[in-house]
Amino acid sequence: MAEIVKIAAPGRSRSSRLATAVVIILFLVILAAMAPLLAKYRGMPQVWVGKLEAMSQSQPAAPATHVKQTVWVNRRSGLYYCPDSKFYGKMRPGSSMPQEAALLKGFRPGDGQACR
């Protein structure tokens, strides 16, 4: 009778094999449920890149100016403000620098026009 027991139980118990089968089946069901989502968002990075490229092309060029006017630069928003603006010196985090340097660093005028 000892030989029969060894043949019936070759390594793992029946409940262990059943648990493994259940886990595999659950994994496959979850994967099948996620497949439509994965297919839907597969092309999204290309769409995002296209939108970013369109946004960068639509940015207006920096106005040509040679004025050494000191402006207040807001590092968080990427905008600068002229001394006659109500936001000059009040927007944090910020610092002052010449308008020419602000334009070269990529900051844009807060009101859309360079300082006079």
Stockholm file with secondary structure:
# STOCKHOLM 1.0

chainA/1-116         MAEIVKIAAPGRSRSSRLATAVVIILFLVILAAMAPLLAKYRGMPQVWVGKLEAMSQSQPAAPATHVKQTVWVNRRSGLYYCPDSKFYGKMRPGSSMPQEAALLKGFRPGDGQACR
#=GR chainA/1-116 SS CHHHHHHHCSSSCHHHHHHHHHHHHHHHHHHHHHHHHHHHHTTHHHHHHHHHHHHHHTSCCCCCCCCCCEEEEETTTTEEECTTSTTTTTSSSEEEEEHHHHHHTTCEETTSSCCC
#=GC SS_cons         CHHHHHHHCSSSCHHHHHHHHHHHHHHHHHHHHHHHHHHHHTTHHHHHHHHHHHHHHTSCCCCCCCCCCEEEEETTTTEEECTTSTTTTTSSSEEEEEHHHHHHTTCEETTSSCCC
//
